[in-house]
Amino acid sequence: METLPCSKCPGLCCGPVQITSKELKNIKKKVKSMPKGQRSQLEGQQRYLGTCIFYDLDENKCGIYSARPEICKMFGFAEQMPCFRKPEAASVTDWELKEEPIGLLSVDFTWVDFR
């Protein structure tokens, strides 16, 4: 798959993020394995309204990258979710979630749910 120009993007596409029950379990496991300082630093950041609670504004990257939801993996590559900076990368035309979402990070699930 092609790469997206994310290195200089302040997470504008990172939210709101819908997650499934399986993804919630994986994210909880990832957050529990984080060093306490890293978790506190990530949790204490002021975010743009609707931005995913795990988007690291200081580092300009996903704070849970290895456990990120499927929708995050497909953003920019699925035709229905193109990157505004590189719309030609959206070449996957038949993508859909495999499991029903249970809620949104930052809305239905906040840092309280990951302590």
C-alpha positions as CSV (number, residue, x, y, z in Angstrom):
1,M,0.0,0.0,0.0
2,E,1.1,3.5,-0.7
3,T,2.0,5.9,2.2
4,L,0.2,9.0,3.2
5,P,1.7,12.4,4.0
6,C,1.0,12.1,7.7
7,S,4.4,13.3,9.1
8,K,3.4,17.0,9.0
9,C,-0.3,16.6,9.5
10,P,-1.7,17.5,13.0
11,G,-4.1,14.5,13.2
12,L,-6.9,16.3,11.3
13,C,-8.3,12.9,10.2
14,C,-7.9,11.3,13.6
15,G,-11.4,11.5,15.0
16,P,-14.0,10.8,15.8
17,V,-12.9,7.1,15.7
18,Q,-15.5,4.3,15.9
19,I,-14.3,1.1,17.6
20,T,-15.5,-2.5,17.9
21,S,-15.6,-4.6,21.1
22,K,-12.5,-6.5,20.0
23,E,-10.6,-3.3,19.3
24,L,-11.6,-1.9,22.7
25,K,-10.0,-4.9,24.3
26,N,-6.8,-4.5,22.3
27,I,-6.6,-0.8,23.1
28,K,-7.1,-1.5,26.8
29,K,-4.3,-4.0,26.7
30,K,-2.0,-1.6,24.9
31,V,-2.8,1.3,27.3
32,K,-2.1,-1.0,30.3
33,S,1.3,-1.9,28.9
34,M,2.4,1.7,28.4
35,P,4.9,3.2,30.9
36,K,3.0,5.3,33.3
37,G,4.8,8.5,32.3
38,Q,3.9,8.0,28.6
39,R,0.3,7.3,29.5
40,S,0.1,10.4,31.7
41,Q,1.7,12.6,29.0
42,L,-0.7,11.4,26.4
43,E,-3.7,11.7,28.6
44,G,-2.8,15.3,29.7
45,Q,-2.7,16.8,26.2
46,Q,-5.3,19.4,25.2
47,R,-6.9,18.1,22.1
48,Y,-8.9,19.6,19.2
49,L,-12.6,18.9,19.5
50,G,-13.3,15.5,18.2
51,T,-9.7,14.4,17.9
52,C,-9.0,10.9,19.1
53,I,-7.9,10.7,22.7
54,F,-4.9,8.6,21.6
55,Y,-3.6,11.0,19.0
56,D,-0.3,12.3,20.4
57,L,-0.2,16.0,19.6
58,D,3.3,16.5,21.0
59,E,4.8,13.7,18.8
60,N,2.4,14.2,15.9
61,K,1.5,10.5,15.7
62,C,-0.9,7.8,17.0
63,G,-0.1,6.9,20.6
64,I,-1.5,3.4,20.2
65,Y,-0.3,2.7,16.7
66,S,0.1,-1.1,17.1
67,A,-3.4,-1.4,18.5
68,R,-5.1,1.3,16.4
69,P,-8.6,0.4,15.1
70,E,-9.2,-0.9,11.6
71,I,-10.9,2.3,10.5
72,C,-7.6,4.1,11.3
73,K,-5.6,1.6,9.2
74,M,-7.9,2.1,6.3
75,F,-8.2,5.9,6.4
76,G,-6.8,7.4,3.3
77,F,-6.9,4.1,1.5
78,A,-10.6,3.3,1.4
79,E,-12.6,5.2,-1.2
80,Q,-15.2,6.4,1.3
81,M,-12.5,7.9,3.6
82,P,-9.9,9.7,1.4
83,C,-7.0,11.8,2.7
84,F,-7.6,15.4,1.7
85,R,-3.8,15.8,1.1
86,K,-3.5,12.7,-1.1
87,P,-6.9,11.6,-2.4
88,E,-5.4,9.4,-5.1
89,A,-4.3,6.9,-2.5
90,A,-7.9,5.9,-1.8
91,S,-8.0,2.9,-4.1
92,V,-9.8,0.3,-2.0
93,T,-13.4,0.4,-3.2
94,D,-15.0,-2.5,-1.3
95,W,-13.9,-1.9,2.4
96,E,-16.3,-2.2,5.2
97,L,-16.1,-2.8,8.9
98,K,-16.1,-6.5,9.8
99,E,-17.8,-6.0,13.1
100,E,-20.4,-3.6,14.4
101,P,-19.0,-0.5,16.2
102,I,-19.8,-0.1,19.9
103,G,-19.0,3.6,20.2
104,L,-16.6,6.4,19.5
105,L,-13.2,7.1,21.1
106,S,-13.3,10.6,22.7
107,V,-17.1,10.5,22.9
108,D,-18.3,7.1,24.2
109,F,-14.9,6.0,25.5
110,T,-12.7,8.5,27.3
111,W,-9.5,8.2,29.4
112,V,-11.7,7.1,32.4
113,D,-12.4,3.9,30.5
114,F,-8.7,3.1,30.1
115,R,-7.5,3.6,33.7
